[in-house]
Amino acid sequence: MREVEVVPEKAAWVLARDGRVLVTRNHSVDVFYFPGGKREPGESDAETLAREIDEADSTS
């Protein structure tokens, strides 16, 4: 049997405006990243991003 590599499906939102890029980070962490995350079963790209942004907003 041949092994198949499974790559998690994720979505990210890259907003570039006026030479600037929107990034986020978790509290107490110095690493910045683009908003986004793993898609849940049945979610579209837009639904994934909306949920991830809501989750990030509710933790701030």
C-alpha positions in Angstrom: 0.0 0.0 0.0 1.3 3.4 -1.0 1.4 6.1 1.7 -0.2 9.5 0.8 1.0 12.7 2.4 -1.9 14.7 3.8 -1.5 18.5 3.8 -3.9 20.4 6.1 -5.9 22.9 4.1 -5.7 26.4 5.5 -6.8 29.9 4.4 -5.1 33.2 4.9 -6.1 36.8 4.3 -3.4 39.1 2.9 -4.4 42.7 3.0 -1.9 45.1 1.3 -2.7 48.8 1.2 -0.6 51.9 0.8 2.6 49.9 1.0 1.6 48.2 4.3 0.5 44.6 5.1 -1.9 43.6 7.8 -0.5 41.0 10.2 -1.5 39.7 13.6 0.2 37.9 16.6 -0.9 36.2 19.8 -0.3 37.8 23.2 3.2 37.3 24.6 4.5 36.1 21.3 6.9 38.1 19.0 6.0 36.2 15.8 3.7 37.9 13.4 1.5 36.1 10.8 -1.2 36.6 8.3 -4.8 36.2 9.7 -6.3 32.8 8.9 -6.3 29.2 9.9 -7.5 25.7 9.3 -10.7 25.2 7.4 -13.5 23.2 9.2 -15.5 20.6 7.4 -17.9 22.2 4.9 -16.5 25.7 5.3 -15.8 27.9 2.3 -12.6 30.1 2.2 -14.7 33.2 3.1 -16.4 31.3 6.0 -13.0 30.1 7.3 -11.5 33.6 7.3 -14.6 35.2 8.8 -14.6 32.7 11.7 -10.8 33.0 12.2 -11.0 36.8 12.3 -13.9 36.6 14.8 -12.0 34.2 17.0 -8.9 36.4 16.9 -11.0 39.5 17.7 -12.7 37.8 20.6 -9.3 36.9 22.2 -7.9 40.4 22.2 
